[in-house]
Amino acid sequence: MTDETPPDETQKIDEERDALLADLSEGLNEILIESHLRPHEDLWIRVDKNHWQDAAQIAKSMGFAYFGFISAIDWQLAPEGRYEDTEFDGGLDEEEDPVEPDNSTGYAGGETRFQLLMQLYSLERQLGLVVKADLGDDMTVDSVREVFPGADWHERETHEMFGISFAGHPTLQPLYLPTEFEGHPLRKDFPLLARQVKPWPGVVDIEEIPEHLEAQLEAEVMAAFEANGGAS
């Protein structure tokens, strides 16, 4: 007995997704910039942000009528010192080569710091679709609220957390933060001021034990060890 999908089922899934990608490519035409397909996973497509709403409408007309979420990604690496001013040795060997940061922009690629993502699902096909779009300097894209009413709060949250504007949305009011709050907390360059006041748990300055106390502590430990009969 094996958990692996039988070859005929794998082939069926691949053929279905290939056909879906072909249909989407034809329907989206020049709107489609790049795509990514992997077996047993959602299909990812990147579209022209100027046709974000059109892409949503086309996907819905092709059976992707279940709206999952809208959110965004800031691909910029968090600047050093964002979290706290406390020096912290993470236990890495100084002689080890530093880990190279991952500068990729995920499935279907990307060309800008900020990307918008929308997850849709076809209940009939039992397949998911993730639509991506690169955002320009104006950080603005058309709202899909009229296509998927459930996107209303998702667009408000994305506006609040990333500073992305959705043209045509009537009420981009904060969901979580006070109205006077300044900044967008999910941007990588947003300073986590709370951690400058109270560092992350475990990030502490460790002072060396004075020599006279270290000798005393060692003697007490040995005395306790001998009083208990030594090693068992």
C-alpha positions in Angstrom: 0.0 0.0 0.0 1.4 3.4 -1.0 0.3 7.0 -0.5 1.7 8.0 -3.9 -0.8 9.0 -6.5 -1.2 6.4 -9.2 0.5 7.3 -12.5 -2.9 7.6 -14.4 -4.2 10.0 -11.8 -1.1 12.1 -12.0 -1.4 12.2 -15.7 -5.0 13.2 -15.4 -4.3 16.0 -13.0 -1.4 17.3 -15.3 -3.6 17.2 -18.4 -6.4 19.0 -16.6 -4.1 21.8 -15.4 -2.4 22.0 -18.8 -5.8 22.4 -20.4 -6.8 25.0 -17.8 -3.6 27.0 -18.4 -4.2 26.9 -22.2 -7.8 28.1 -21.6 -6.6 30.9 -19.3 -3.9 31.9 -21.7 -6.4 32.2 -24.5 -8.9 34.1 -22.3 -6.5 36.5 -20.7 -4.5 37.0 -23.9 -2.1 39.9 -23.5 -3.1 40.4 -19.9 -1.2 37.2 -18.9 2.6 37.9 -18.2 3.8 34.7 -16.8 2.5 31.4 -15.3 3.6 28.5 -13.1 2.2 25.0 -13.0 3.1 22.2 -10.6 1.2 18.9 -10.1 -1.1 18.8 -7.1 -0.8 22.5 -6.4 -2.6 25.7 -7.4 -1.9 27.2 -10.7 -0.2 30.6 -10.5 -0.5 33.3 -13.0 0.9 36.9 -13.1 -1.1 39.5 -14.9 -0.9 43.1 -16.0 -1.9 45.2 -12.9 -3.8 47.6 -15.2 -6.1 44.7 -16.0 -6.4 43.3 -12.5 -10.2 43.6 -12.4 -10.5 42.2 -15.9 -8.4 39.1 -14.9 -10.7 38.5 -11.9 -13.8 38.8 -14.1 -12.3 36.4 -16.8 -11.3 33.9 -14.1 -14.8 34.0 -12.6 -16.4 33.4 -16.0 -14.2 30.3 -16.4 -15.5 28.8 -13.2 -13.3 30.2 -10.5 -16.2 31.7 -8.7 -15.1 30.9 -5.1 -13.1 33.8 -3.7 -10.4 32.9 -1.1 -8.4 36.0 -0.2 -6.5 39.1 -1.4 -3.3 40.0 0.2 0.2 41.3 -0.8 3.9 40.6 -0.4 6.7 43.0 0.2 9.7 41.2 -1.3 12.2 43.7 0.1 14.6 42.2 2.7 14.0 43.6 6.2 16.7 46.1 7.0 19.2 45.2 9.7 18.2 46.4 13.1 14.5 46.5 12.4 13.6 44.3 15.4 15.8 45.5 18.2 19.0 47.3 19.1 20.2 44.5 21.4 23.2 42.7 20.1 22.4 39.0 19.9 24.6 36.1 19.1 22.4 33.5 17.3 24.9 30.8 17.9 26.3 30.8 14.3 29.9 29.9 13.8 31.8 33.1 12.8 33.7 31.0 10.3 30.6 29.8 8.6 29.7 31.4 5.3 26.7 33.7 5.6 23.5 32.5 4.1 22.7 34.2 0.8 19.3 35.9 0.9 16.6 34.6 -1.4 15.8 37.4 -3.9 13.3 35.5 -5.9 9.7 36.7 -6.2 7.9 33.3 -5.9 5.9 31.4 -8.5 5.3 33.2 -11.8 8.1 35.7 -11.0 7.8 39.4 -10.5 9.5 42.7 -11.2 8.6 45.0 -8.4 9.0 45.2 -4.6 5.2 44.8 -3.9 3.0 42.2 -5.4 -0.8 41.7 -5.0 -2.2 38.2 -4.7 -5.7 36.9 -5.1 -6.6 33.2 -4.5 -9.6 31.8 -6.3 -11.1 28.3 -6.5 -13.1 26.3 -8.9 -15.5 24.0 -7.0 -16.3 22.1 -10.2 -12.8 21.5 -11.3 -11.5 21.2 -7.7 -8.6 23.4 -8.7 -7.1 26.6 -7.2 -5.8 29.6 -9.0 -3.5 32.3 -7.6 -3.5 35.6 -9.5 -0.5 37.9 -9.0 0.2 41.4 -10.2 3.3 43.7 -9.9 2.5 47.0 -8.3 3.9 50.3 -9.6 5.1 53.3 -7.7 1.5 54.6 -7.3 0.6 51.4 -5.3 -2.9 51.5 -6.9 -5.0 48.8 -8.6 -8.6 48.5 -9.5 -10.9 47.0 -6.8 -12.5 43.6 -7.5 -15.2 44.2 -5.0 -17.9 44.3 -7.7 -16.7 41.0 -9.1 -16.2 39.3 -5.7 -18.1 41.1 -2.9 -16.1 39.1 -0.3 -13.0 41.0 -1.4 -14.3 44.1 0.4 -12.6 43.5 3.8 -9.5 41.9 2.2 -8.9 45.1 0.2 -9.3 47.2 3.3 -6.9 45.1 5.3 -4.3 45.1 2.4 -4.7 48.9 2.1 -4.2 49.3 5.9 -1.2 46.9 6.2 0.7 47.6 3.0 -0.6 51.0 1.8 -2.1 49.6 -1.5 -5.0 51.6 -2.8 -8.0 50.0 -4.6 -9.6 52.3 -7.1 -13.4 52.1 -6.9 -13.5 50.8 -3.3 -15.9 53.2 -1.4 -14.6 52.7 2.1 -11.0 52.0 2.6 -11.2 52.5 6.3 -8.9 50.9 8.9 -10.0 47.5 10.2 -7.5 47.1 13.1 -5.5 50.2 13.7 -6.6 53.6 15.1 -7.5 56.1 12.5 -4.6 58.4 13.6 -2.1 55.5 13.2 0.7 56.3 10.7 2.5 53.7 8.6 1.8 50.3 7.2 2.9 47.5 9.6 3.4 44.7 7.1 6.0 46.6 5.0 9.5 45.3 5.6 10.8 48.7 6.4 8.2 49.5 9.1 10.1 49.8 12.4 8.8 47.5 15.2 9.0 50.1 17.9 7.6 47.7 20.6 10.7 45.6 20.2 13.0 48.5 20.7 11.4 49.0 24.1 11.1 45.3 24.9 13.3 43.0 22.8 12.2 39.7 21.5 12.0 37.0 24.2 15.4 35.3 24.6 17.3 38.3 23.2 19.2 39.5 26.3 22.6 40.8 27.3 24.4 38.0 29.1 27.0 39.1 31.7 29.9 36.9 32.6 29.9 35.4 36.1 32.6 37.0 38.3 35.5 34.6 39.0 34.9 34.4 42.8 31.2 33.6 42.3 32.0 31.0 39.6 34.4 29.2 42.0 31.8 29.3 44.8 29.1 28.0 42.5 31.3 25.2 41.3 32.1 24.1 44.9 28.4 24.1 45.8 27.6 22.0 42.8 30.3 19.4 43.7 29.2 19.3 47.3 25.6 18.6 46.3 26.8 16.0 43.9 28.8 14.2 46.6 26.0 14.5 49.2 23.8 12.5 46.8 26.3 9.7 46.4 27.8 10.9 43.2 26.8 9.5 39.8 24.2 6.8 39.9 
